[in-house]
Amino acid sequence: MTTEEDKHKLDEAFASIEGGNYKENKGQFWDATNDFFKARNLLNELATPPSDDLDNSAEGATARVEETANRDAVNTTEQDKIRFLYRQQAHEYYYRARQALVKTLQQESDKDRDEQSKNENYEYQSHSLSDDQAQERLILFASLF
């Protein structure tokens, strides 16, 4: 991956985080979940070494295991430290995406319960989703849990 690709992904991740924070503050938890999950995926990509940096032979795999086992914090390269930070942030936004999803499910459940008590013919929010919306929610839920 080139530096330009990294910069673009980082810019996208920051935009997704900002969007997620804004939408979460507005109570738009489905959209916040999507943004946080997108940020998580981008940060995860930035945390992963490019495949051309890896020797996929058995000897290369053994060497990587030995190198990892013998490496201490003092000898960690700057790029490894940066990848570690990206990975930590990816975990943080995975957690934030899950929290936002739980909030939106609770919010919709509460609204459905309240509306059902007022109107026995009320159609649950989840029943009024388009097939695409339902599929998107299913994929997001399965990806997070």
N, C-alpha and C positions, 0 to 999 in steps of 0.2 A: 504494500500500500504506500502510496506517495504521501508526502507531507501535505500536499493540497487536499488529498482525500481525507486525511486525518483532520485537517482544519475544518473542512466542510462538515464532517460527521460531528465534530465537537460543537460547531455553530448550531447544527440541527439539534443536538442534545440540549444545549442551553436554551434554545427557543422552545423546545418541548417542555423543559422544566419550568420556564417562565409561564408558558401557557397552562401547564398543569396547576401551578400555584394560583394563578389568576382564576381559573375555572373552579378549583376547589374552594377558594374564598367566596365565589358566587353561588356555591351549592350545586354546581354542574359536575357531579361526581363521575358520571359515565365518561364525559369528555376528559376530565382530569385523569381518570384511570388510563385512558388511551394515551394521553400525553406522557404520563410517568412511565408507562410500559415502553413506549417508543424511546424515551430517554435511556431507560435501562438497557434496551437492546443495542442502541448506538454506543453507549459506554462499554458494554460487554465486547462489542466489536473492537473498540479502541484498546481494550485490555488484552486482547488476543494477539499474540505475535503473528505476523504475516506467515502464511504457509511456506513461502520460499525461504524463510529463516529456519525452517525445521528440516532436519535430515530424517526422513521417514523409514530408513533402513533399520534392521534390528540393531545394528551397531550404533546407529544414531540415537535410537530410543534408549538403549542402555547408557550411552554417554550422557543423555539428558537426565536420566534418573540419577546417575552418579554425580553429575554436576549440581543438580538440585539438592541432593543430599549433603554435598560438601560445601555448598555456598553459605556464607554467613552474611549478616546485614552489612558489614563493612565492605564486602566485595561485590555487593549487588550493583549492577550497572544503573546508570541514571534512567535508561529506558525501562528497565525492570521496575524501578521505583514508580515511574509514571504509570506503567501498566497496572501495578498494584493499586495505586490511587484510583484509577479508572474502575478497576474491579470493585473496590470498596464502594464507590459511588453507584455503580450498577446495582449492588446489593441494596443500597439505601433506596433507590428509586423502584426496585422490585417491591420492597416493603411498602413504600408510599403508594404504589399502584394497587397493591392488595388492600391497604387501608381504605383507599378511595372507593374500591369496588364494594367492600363491606358496607361503607357508609351509604352508597347508592342503593344497594339492595335493601338496607334497613329503611331508607327514605321511601323507596317505592312500596315496600311492604306496609309501612305506616300509612301512606297515602291510600293504598288500596283498602286497608282496614277501615280507615275513616270514611272513605267514600262509600264503601259497601254498607256501613251502618246507616248512612243517610239515604241510600238509594239501592234497593235490592236488585235492580236491573243493571247495576254498575258493571262495566266490563273492565277486568283487570288490565293494568297498563301493559303487562307482558303479552296479553292476548291481542293487542292492537298494533304490535310491531310488524313491520314488513318482514318478508323472508330474509332479506339481506341484513336487516337490523338484528333479527334473531340469530342469524348465523354469526354475525360479528360478535355479538355478546357471548355466544357459546364458545367461540374460539378464544376470546379474551379470558373468560372464566377458566376454561381448560388450561390455558397457558399459565395462569396465575396460581391455580390450585391443583 
